[in-house]
Amino acid sequence: MPPYRPFFKRLSPTPSQGGVSFLISVKIGLGVLALGGLGFNPLALAEEPVTLSIERTRELVRMVRQDCGSCHGLTLRGGLGPALLPETLRDRPPDGLKYTILLGRPGTAMPPWKTFLNEAEAEWIVAQLLRGFPEESR
Amino acid sequence: MISRMWRYGWMLLVLPLLAWSGEPALRGTGDLGVIIERSAGRVLIVSTSSNSIISRVDGLGDLSHASVVFSRDQRYAYVFGRDGGLSKVDILRGLLEKRIVQGGNSIGGAISQNGRLVAVANYEPGGLKVFTADTLEPVADIPAAYGDNKLSKVVGIADLPGDRFIYSLFDADQIWIADLRDPKSPKVEKFSNIGKAPYDGLVTPDSRYYMAGLFGEDGIALLDTWQPQQGVKRILANYGRGEEKLPVYKMPHLRGWAVAGHQVYLPAIGRHEVLVADTSNWKETARIAVRGQPVFVVARPDGRQVWVNFAFPDNGFVQVIDTLTGQIVQTLEPGKAVLHLEFTPRGEAVWISARDDNKVLVYDTASFARLAELPAESPSGIFFTSRAHRIGF
């Protein structure tokens, strides 16, 4: 068990403390990505198609089904967020979808995922969504 | 002599037959519960006395965001599925008794005080639908209409005394109370401009106060249901103090367990904090820095501890707050993607689902020792029958 850590604060935490804990969580996210076999570069622009490892595509399928699914539904038929089915996305420009994934939609509940995905991965997700997203393999 | 043989001899024949007929041993259901296997469309019936799975019930549809309420005799579980399915499960016999698909997309529901009505909160079509608890026959349909013929997603439903249901309209920034005392002509009381984008709600254990968490702004909407004419107030307003909030990868959940003693413990949206307010004046008394963005903030039944799980990417952790000191006394890593936790009726143990490890873990809440580990396919919600006798569940 981790040692006892007094985290309790009375009112008025300093803003920097909140920032520090966020940085820690980002680093953990990084570690996970590195383990997934891909470097982390949220600002990388994919000039040419990048082939993703099978391992990574499996992680992405799980992430979309499970984590995106907490708002959009495991079946992607929608929930608090809209449905992500080919017929509901067909009329939208793929680049717009990609940037919605990476940057989120301010003013809505859609968060930016660029901390966890690079541009090529977001493109891959959009392509899969438009053709009917794969099921998780088990 | 012969007549005496006739009188008792039948027992020799019939008693062994009874024993062989496969009738299960008599048992109660107060120590049982239901665990959702979200991707399998199945529930596990479990015993908190033996820490084991006693049966499995299949065929419940899309349970990717499912919740459960119980009949007052604690025999039946009503399972609300994402696909609009409402299933009545006989947990004693481990059977699906009835299933209807009542809407297109839903996540939650509630059972009335008298146990006769089950209400489902729907996203699609947005509104409330009410059914008889015994046969799941429809009795009322209350669309969450607002503005120009629009329908809002309904969230944060809870029961109130008097066979009423209280819930929030995510898209319309409203709280409604539907009075089903006469199910054929429900009366609806509406409260508008309660705050931006309520995402979930709870009633306090005494059922007096309804709180709706707001996604669109920092604060909680509070309604005193004993004095609804006073309207909805805002508490914990501006808890973010204008700082930019972190991206929210999973909406927190609110339920009545958040109240411990005279304090209520609530997840902050987009912050690594649990907010604490005094229930006598609703003033913020403390905020507790935690490992990630809280999803469930749940008091042990005695109120001495509050357990917290977190949104992605910190969803492998669970932290325990000692309510006496306001300090974190334990950080656990039960498994990958912890989705839910539920205390046994008197709180000596807590069950925790780890979705991506395909298991449910049972911990002793005093020693934090791991007591049991049960296999489950992508487990999510855990619901014990003790909920049957609590308002707001």
HADDOCK unambig.tbl for C-alpha pairs under 7 A between the chains (distance, minus, plus):
assign (segid A and resid 1 and name CA) (segid B and resid 332 and name CA) 7.00 0.50 0.50
assign (segid A and resid 2 and name CA) (segid B and resid 331 and name CA) 6.52 0.50 0.50
assign (segid A and resid 4 and name CA) (segid B and resid 329 and name CA) 5.90 0.50 0.50
assign (segid A and resid 4 and name CA) (segid B and resid 330 and name CA) 6.42 0.50 0.50
assign (segid A and resid 5 and name CA) (segid B and resid 328 and name CA) 6.72 0.50 0.50
assign (segid A and resid 6 and name CA) (segid B and resid 327 and name CA) 5.76 0.50 0.50
assign (segid A and resid 6 and name CA) (segid B and resid 328 and name CA) 6.00 0.50 0.50
assign (segid A and resid 7 and name CA) (segid B and resid 288 and name CA) 6.89 0.50 0.50
assign (segid A and resid 7 and name CA) (segid B and resid 289 and name CA) 5.72 0.50 0.50
assign (segid A and resid 7 and name CA) (segid B and resid 290 and name CA) 6.94 0.50 0.50
assign (segid A and resid 7 and name CA) (segid B and resid 327 and name CA) 6.18 0.50 0.50
assign (segid A and resid 7 and name CA) (segid B and resid 328 and name CA) 6.09 0.50 0.50
assign (segid A and resid 8 and name CA) (segid B and resid 288 and name CA) 5.03 0.50 0.50
assign (segid A and resid 8 and name CA) (segid B and resid 289 and name CA) 6.03 0.50 0.50
assign (segid A and resid 8 and name CA) (segid B and resid 326 and name CA) 6.11 0.50 0.50
assign (segid A and resid 8 and name CA) (segid B and resid 327 and name CA) 4.85 0.50 0.50
assign (segid A and resid 8 and name CA) (segid B and resid 328 and name CA) 6.78 0.50 0.50
assign (segid A and resid 9 and name CA) (segid B and resid 287 and name CA) 6.32 0.50 0.50
assign (segid A and resid 9 and name CA) (segid B and resid 288 and name CA) 5.62 0.50 0.50
assign (segid A and resid 9 and name CA) (segid B and resid 289 and name CA) 6.66 0.50 0.50
assign (segid A and resid 10 and name CA) (segid B and resid 286 and name CA) 5.27 0.50 0.50
assign (segid A and resid 10 and name CA) (segid B and resid 287 and name CA) 6.30 0.50 0.50
assign (segid A and resid 11 and name CA) (segid B and resid 286 and name CA) 5.33 0.50 0.50
assign (segid A and resid 11 and name CA) (segid B and resid 287 and name CA) 6.13 0.50 0.50
assign (segid A and resid 18 and name CA) (segid B and resid 272 and name CA) 7.00 0.50 0.50
assign (segid A and resid 29 and name CA) (segid B and resid 313 and name CA) 6.57 0.50 0.50
assign (segid A and resid 70 and name CA) (segid B and resid 250 and name CA) 6.65 0.50 0.50
assign (segid A and resid 73 and name CA) (segid B and resid 64 and name CA) 6.45 0.50 0.50
assign (segid A and resid 74 and name CA) (segid B and resid 64 and name CA) 5.43 0.50 0.50
assign (segid A and resid 79 and name CA) (segid B and resid 105 and name CA) 6.77 0.50 0.50
assign (segid A and resid 79 and name CA) (segid B and resid 123 and name CA) 6.82 0.50 0.50
assign (segid A and resid 111 and name CA) (segid B and resid 247 and name CA) 5.10 0.50 0.50
assign (segid A and resid 111 and name CA) (segid B and resid 248 and name CA) 5.91 0.50 0.50
assign (segid A and resid 111 and name CA) (segid B and resid 249 and name CA) 6.40 0.50 0.50
assign (segid A and resid 112 and name CA) (segid B and resid 247 and name CA) 6.58 0.50 0.50
